[in-house]
Structures are given as structure tokens and as C-alpha cells.
Amino acid sequence: MKANVIVYSQPACPPCEFTKMFLKDNHIEFVEKNIKSDPSARKELMQTYNAFSTPVIVINGEAIIGFDQEKITSLLKIK
């Protein structure tokens, strides 16, 4: 089953860039939501996930605040 992955990010955010690179390197497709250029994404991030910083990675509905490689790997079943 293909995972549903969303990455909330913003420009000039090294952890955001690292997260996206990690997902790409592992051939994981994701939707990026830039909270600086998309006010609705910022509002969604704050209201739905009670988060105010990036990156926030949502995998099949489960939010991970910040880059947590162990948790991302576990949820995506990456070896």
C-alpha cells in the first residue's frame, strides 16, 4: 500500500530540505505544502496539527513534528 505523505515546509529551513531529500532518496512520493507561500497550508498546519514550526511530516494521518528519522522509517517501513 502506498503511503499518503505530506510535508509542511518553508524556505530557508535546513531540516525541511533534509526531510525532502531523505524522502526522495528513499523513493517516497510526497505532497509539499509551503506555509510561507500558501496561507491555507499555514492555517491547516496550525489548526489540524497544533504546530507552529516546520518540518511537519504527516504519514497516513500521523503527524511527526521535526525530522525524526526513526519514526519516519518505521511508519514508511523503510529498511
Backbone torsions as a table, in degrees:
resi	resn	phi	psi	omega
1	MET	NA	132.0	179.9
2	LYS	-77.4	132.8	-179.8
3	ALA	-76.6	147.5	173.4
4	ASN	-96.3	110.0	-173.9
5	VAL	-122.1	129.4	175.9
6	ILE	-123.9	136.0	176.4
7	VAL	-119.9	116.3	172.3
8	TYR	-87.1	125.8	-175.9
9	SER	-143.8	-180.0	174.9
10	GLN	-155.2	158.9	179.5
11	PRO	-63.1	155.7	177.3
12	ALA	59.9	36.7	179.8
13	CYS	-121.9	94.5	-178.7
14	PRO	-54.5	-41.7	177.8
15	PRO	-63.1	-31.5	176.9
16	CYS	-64.9	-46.7	179.8
17	GLU	-63.2	-40.5	178.7
18	PHE	-63.7	-42.0	178.8
19	THR	-59.9	-48.1	-179.2
20	LYS	-64.1	-40.1	178.4
21	MET	-64.2	-42.2	178.8
22	PHE	-60.2	-45.9	-179.9
23	LEU	-64.8	-44.5	178.6
24	LYS	-62.2	-43.0	179.8
25	ASP	-61.5	-27.6	179.7
26	ASN	-99.6	13.0	176.5
27	HIS	57.6	39.8	177.9
28	ILE	-101.3	121.0	176.6
29	GLU	-77.4	142.2	179.3
30	PHE	-149.7	160.1	174.2
31	VAL	-104.1	127.6	177.8
32	GLU	-97.2	133.2	175.7
33	LYS	-120.4	110.9	-178.0
34	ASN	-86.4	113.8	-175.0
35	ILE	-76.1	-12.2	177.5
36	LYS	-83.8	-38.6	-176.6
37	SER	-96.6	-9.4	-177.5
38	ASP	-128.2	95.5	-178.3
39	PRO	-57.3	-32.7	179.5
40	SER	-68.8	-33.3	176.6
41	ALA	-67.1	-40.7	178.3
42	ARG	-62.3	-44.8	179.6
43	LYS	-63.5	-43.9	178.4
44	GLU	-60.1	-44.6	179.6
45	LEU	-59.1	-46.7	-177.2
46	MET	-70.4	-44.0	-175.4
47	GLN	-78.6	-41.0	-175.2
48	THR	-81.8	-40.0	-173.2
49	TYR	-112.6	1.7	-180.0
50	ASN	50.2	40.8	-178.3
51	ALA	-115.8	148.1	-178.3
52	PHE	-127.8	2.4	179.7
53	SER	-132.6	167.2	-179.9
54	THR	-124.4	158.6	1.8
55	PRO	-82.3	153.8	166.6
56	VAL	-123.5	124.3	-178.9
57	ILE	-110.1	124.8	179.4
58	VAL	-111.5	118.6	-179.1
59	ILE	-118.4	112.8	-178.8
60	ASN	49.6	41.1	175.9
61	GLY	90.2	-10.0	179.6
62	GLU	-97.6	121.7	-176.1
63	ALA	-89.7	137.3	174.2
64	ILE	-120.1	118.7	-179.2
65	ILE	-94.3	118.5	-175.5
66	GLY	87.7	165.9	-179.5
67	PHE	-81.2	110.8	178.0
68	ASP	-122.2	89.9	-173.2
69	GLN	-57.8	-40.9	-178.9
70	GLU	-61.5	-45.3	-178.8
71	LYS	-69.8	-41.7	178.3
72	ILE	-61.0	-46.7	-179.9
73	THR	-60.2	-42.4	-179.7
74	SER	-65.0	-47.5	-177.9
75	LEU	-67.3	-32.8	-179.1
76	LEU	-93.4	-3.4	-179.6
77	LYS	56.3	45.6	176.6
78	ILE	-88.0	135.6	179.7
79	LYS	-96.5	NA	NA
